[in-house]
Amino acid sequence: MLRIAVVGSGPSGVYAAQTLVQQREVPGVRVDVLDRLPAPYGLVRYGVAPDHEKIKSLQGSLRTVLEDERIRFLGNVEVGGPGLSTARLLELYHAVVYCVGAARDRLLGIPGEDLVGVHSATAFVAWYSGHPDAAAEAFGLPGVDAAIVVGAGNVAVDVTRILARGVPELAPTDMPHPALGALGESAVREVQMVARRGPSQGKFTTKELRELGTLPGVEVRADPAELAVDPAYADPGAALPAVNRRNVEVLRGWAGGPAAGGERRIALRFFLRPVEVLGEGGRVTGMRFERTAPDGRGGVTGTGAYEDVPAQLVLRSVGYQGVPLPGLPFDERKGTVPHAGGRVVRAGRASVGEYVAGWIKRGPTGVIGTNRPCAKETVSSLLQDAGTLARRERERDPLEALRAAGLRPVEWPGWLAIETAEAELGRSLGRRSVKIPDWEGLLAAADRAG
């Protein structure tokens, strides 16, 4: 029997576990899905916006996989930490599949980025999604009248929408109560989402973009002069992919015409490249942008014209990067673990027994569904190595070794106890299930499983 560890319980990890137990070439495979957090589902729990309940419902599919008797969830297990090295993990299992995602955000690389009030969109998402690492985050929302979101992808749209949303629309979600309270006290009245390229090159999906126009009490505007700089704006049917063409049409509807009015305002800005975060007394007061123009090759070039935009909060959303895991090789330029067909490559040679899937394998690209074929490719490589892997002697049950190392794994009953505690918390607050946002609370709830 092969015992395999999958590190990470997000979509890529769960799909890898599912593929392993459903394949027929190698019978008797057992999979432990390890996660640093005591709760499963990765970015589906901690990255999908709380008001996107349809996408969050994917947790039900992931849950079905993790409840398979051949799969065991072990949360609160940090691989690469003081209690469990990658080398020790490989001693406990016949093979290890790393599905650890890309947890670090990219920096803008401009002066003033270290001022108080400048944050990554990743940190903001983690905070309002109840990630326990973000429980102590403070964004100073009561003192913020204007915010800037730098980026033109779905995460940028998400944080823009959350900043502009009212508490009545967010209260029915599972957003942690402290975050809901802070947003309720928010003084934000204007959010500018700024992109360095044009409207036809936005990375957001049309559904996400349109949603901005449905927010109660929010006016959404786009500057027709900025839109017109994009050659594809005048003729959106010319050589544009369908999604980009629909995006342009949505933006066209928000350009020009009389102001609709509203308590809050979202401005979608284009052809502005950040060059400096402005500040006073150590706090952000705005951003300086250079106006750009198409360079004819799909990029942009600076025009030498600048614009200062006032703001007391800046959220950068310009992409993710993988984070090195101690003991694994890492390509700093790509932000991924070197691999060949999913096999980890060490010193130019494939390391049989060590594999990667998901963003740590291919970089932060694709949608949730992209993880399924990615995981299948990796599992296929692992199964090709099964004969070699099976000859390795391993301990009968790695769980005892993990406990002996001082770790406190949260098993599936512990996660169910967390779910129960979150439902109880929601009822006590007059809401539906509400996330417990801190480590102490999560582990205390898990301990109730006995």
Secondary structure, 3 states (H helix, E strand, C coil): CCEEEEECCCHHHHHHHHHHHHCCCCCCCEEEEECCCCCCCCHHHHCCCCCCHHHHCCHHHHHHHHCCCCEEEEECCCCCECCECHHHHHHHCCEEEECCCCCEECCCCCCCCCCECEEEHHHHHHHHCCCHHHCCCCCCHHHCCEEEEECCCHHHHHHHHHHHCCHHHHCCCCCCHHHHHHHHCCCCCEEEEECCCCHHHCCCCHHHHHHHCCCCCEEEEECHHHHHCCHHHHCCCCCCCHHHHHHHHHHHHCECCCCCCCCEEEEEECCEEEEEEEEECCEEEEEEEEEEEECCCCCEEEEEEEEEEECCEEEECCCEECCCCCCCCCECCCCECCEECCEEEECCEEEEEEEECCHHHHCCCCCHHHHHHHHHHHHHHHHHCHHHHHCCCCCCCHHHHHHHCCCCCECHHHHHHHHHHHHHHHHHCCCCCCCCCCHHHHHHHHHCCC
